[in-house]
């Protein structure tokens, strides 16, 4: 089990780890995990290799189960299987930006990309560090790239997360942030939406915006809204199945629309993104 624990990639950057109790970064390793040399606090490493830095974390393996029954689709199959995204792909960002140091996927959930340390409040399989994203256990100016995809809307005090990202990024480090815009509420814990000007305002004065645009475009937004309305209004399962099938057939050409970069297109898109470089 000890060998499995030591496979956690965060242990390759142990000097960059921050004790959230006393702000030290001096550690000793024992059979249970990492122990802060300054205050003696133990950060356990589970048998599956996940390091735990949060006092409370989500035990469920599926984020949807945490939603406590809130589901606009009433248990029906989610509608869209098409993978058509605008902007950069997270899996390509390390290479495209020339990142050689630490890259963090913040609120990674079930996502897993090569070269990223996955950090989340849940115990999902790919997660390396279980952490409160408002108290990231990394020292100042230690990270070259942070990505966060559709996470901030689930955190009421999202400004605290943004401040933490700014703190841990090196000068010249990058932050890729994707958030919902014209998007249905999709979870019990779903608090915020952003417009393009609102998202850019978050980056003002602290980041140079190097790229921005729509991620999931107009087709995603419109199709999801109609699918949810059908599920909400049609109680007969057979009628619902037929209606959904017809809507999918009719709406398919929406994905043939050319992606555009202007703010009008972004205003109608399901999710939008910004890539910023720390000043």
Secondary structure, 3 states (H helix, E strand, C coil): CHHHHCCCHHHHHHHHECCCCCCCCCEEECCCEEEECCCCCEEEECCCCCEECCCCCECCCCHHHHHCCCCCCCCCCCCCCCCCCCCCCHHHHHHHHCCCCCEEEECCCCCCCCCCEEEECECCCCCCEECCCCCCCECCCCEEEEEEECCHHHCCCHHHHHHHHHHHEEEEEEEEEEEECCCCCCCCCCCCCCCHHHHHHHHCCCEEEEEEEECCCHHHHHHHHHHHHHHHHCCCHHHHHHHHHHHHHHHHHHHHCCCCCCHHHHHCCCEEEEEEEEC
